[in-house]
Amino acid sequence: MTKNTLKLPIYLDYQATTPLDPRVLDAMMPYLTEHFGNPHSVEHSFGWRAEGAVEAARKQVASLIGASEDEIIFTSGATESNNLALKGVAFAHPPAKNHIITVKTEHECVLASARALEGMGFTVTYLDVCSDGLIDLDELASAINDKTSLVSVMAVNNEIGVSQDLGVIGALCRERGVLFHTDAAQAVGKIPLNVDEMNIDVMSISGHKIYGPKGIGAIYVRKGTSILPLLDGGGQEQGMRSGTLAPAQCVGLGKACGIAAQDMEGDEEHIRALSLKLLNAIKSKLNNVRLNGSDDCRFWGNLNLTFDGVKSDLLVADLKDIAVSTGSACSSATQKSSYVLEAIGHTREEVDASIRIGIGRMTTEEEIDYAAQHIIKCVQNLS
Ligand SMILES: Cc1ncc(COP(=O)(O)O)c(C=O)c1O
C-alpha cells in the first residue's frame, strides 16, 4: 500500500513567489549567524569573509546569464532593478534621446516607471500585443526612432507565461543602435538566457521567483552602458547602487542561480509534464476552458485559464486547499482588473473568469491529481 503523502494546502502560485530551496537556506545560514561581517569593511577578516561570499555569489549570478561578474549589481529585487533600468538609462541620455519603448503587458513596476518618466517630459511608446500575448516585431521596428534610447520588453510574462523572442528583439535593437532591457524576473533560471547571444544590455533579476530569498535581486548592466544611479550614498556596487549589501541575501541569490544552472533542464521537464497533465485532465472533463497566451512560446510553469461563465473570485474561494490566484499578486493587492488579459483581447467577463495556476520545482504529481479533481468539481458546481 502506498502511503498518502499529500499535504494541504497545496501551493500553486509560483509566479507570486517560490518556496526557498532548502539548499539555498543552508548556504545562507552561516551569513546570518557567525559570518555577520559588513562586506564593505576592508580592514578585518569579518569583512573579507562576507565580501568573499558576496563576490562568489555575484559570479554565480553572472554565470547563469553569460555575463561577467563586474556586470552584476545587487539590488533589493526586480522592482528596484526595473526602476533603475528605465530611469537610470533615460536619465543618462541627453535630451535629444528622450524616447523609450515598452509593452502594455509589462509588470506594473516597469509601467509605473515609464509613466513617471512621462511625467518628467520623456516620451514613451507602449506597444500592443497580439492575441497570443506576443509583440509584433514590425510594430517594434517602426516605433524605434532617432530619439529612442531604450527598448524594454519582458522575457516571460508574470500573468500568462508567454515568452517573447528576446534573440530577435535584441538583434533588432543592436542593429538600430538602441539599448535593450529585459525584465527577466520570471525567466531567469527557468529558460536559457545569454546576454551576449541575445544582445541584452540590461536585465532585471529577482531572488524570490527562483527559489531564493525575498528582498534581493540584481541588475545586469553591460560594460560601457551609461546608467545614472537612483540612490546616493557610499558608492557601493560601482556607484550604481549605494547601501550596505546583505551578504546572506546575496549568497542566497547566488546559490539559487547556481542550482538553476544545474537543474534547469530537469525542472523544465518536470514542470512541463505536470502542467500538461493538469491541463489535459481539466480539458478532458470541461469544455468551457481555454489556455491564455501562446501555446508555443511559453514557460509551462504558468497556466492562465479562462473558464467561460465562471466567476474566478468564487472559484478561487471554493478551491480552499489550493492556492491559485486571479492575477498578479501586485494587481490583486489593489483589486485592479488584469490589464494583461485585456491587452490580449479579453472582455471584462472573460477577465473575471480567469485564474492563474503556477507550477514549480516542488510541485508533485499527487498535488496535481488533487488539484485537477478539485478544479473540475468546483468549475462544474459554478457553471
Ligand atoms: C515580471 C516581474 N517583474 C518584476 C517583479 C517584481 O519583482 P520583485 O518582487 O523582486 O520586486 C515581478 C514580481 O511579481 C514580476 O513577476
Ligand as a Chemical Component Dictionary entry (heavy atoms), coordinates in Angstrom:
data_LIG
# 
_chem_comp.id                   LIG 
_chem_comp.type                 NON-POLYMER 
_chem_comp.pdbx_formal_charge   0 
_chem_comp.three_letter_code    LIG 
# 
loop_
_chem_comp_atom.comp_id 
_chem_comp_atom.atom_id 
_chem_comp_atom.alt_atom_id 
_chem_comp_atom.type_symbol 
_chem_comp_atom.charge 
_chem_comp_atom.model_Cartn_x 
_chem_comp_atom.model_Cartn_y 
_chem_comp_atom.model_Cartn_z 
_chem_comp_atom.pdbx_ordinal 
LIG C1 C1 C 0 7.778  40.095 -14.285 1  
LIG C2 C2 C 0 8.022  40.678 -12.938 2  
LIG N1 N1 N 0 8.769  41.780 -12.831 3  
LIG C3 C3 C 0 9.038  42.346 -11.644 4  
LIG C4 C4 C 0 8.542  41.819 -10.481 5  
LIG C5 C5 C 0 8.891  42.462 -9.170  6  
LIG O1 O1 O 0 9.841  41.670 -8.525  7  
LIG P1 P1 P 0 10.265 41.864 -7.008  8  
LIG O2 O2 O 0 9.178  41.227 -6.194  9  
LIG O3 O3 O 0 11.576 41.144 -6.905  10 
LIG O4 O4 O 0 10.406 43.313 -6.761  11 
LIG C6 C6 C 0 7.751  40.674 -10.538 12 
LIG C7 C7 C 0 7.147  40.114 -9.309  13 
LIG O5 O5 O 0 5.958  39.936 -9.214  14 
LIG C8 C8 C 0 7.487  40.081 -11.797 15 
LIG O6 O6 O 0 6.740  38.994 -11.913 16 
# 
loop_
_chem_comp_bond.comp_id 
_chem_comp_bond.atom_id_1 
_chem_comp_bond.atom_id_2 
_chem_comp_bond.value_order 
_chem_comp_bond.pdbx_ordinal 
LIG C1 C2 SING 1  
LIG C2 N1 SING 2  
LIG C2 C8 DOUB 3  
LIG N1 C3 DOUB 4  
LIG C3 C4 SING 5  
LIG C4 C5 SING 6  
LIG C4 C6 DOUB 7  
LIG C5 O1 SING 8  
LIG O1 P1 SING 9  
LIG P1 O2 DOUB 10 
LIG P1 O3 SING 11 
LIG P1 O4 SING 12 
LIG C6 C7 SING 13 
LIG C6 C8 SING 14 
LIG C7 O5 DOUB 15 
LIG C8 O6 SING 16 
# 
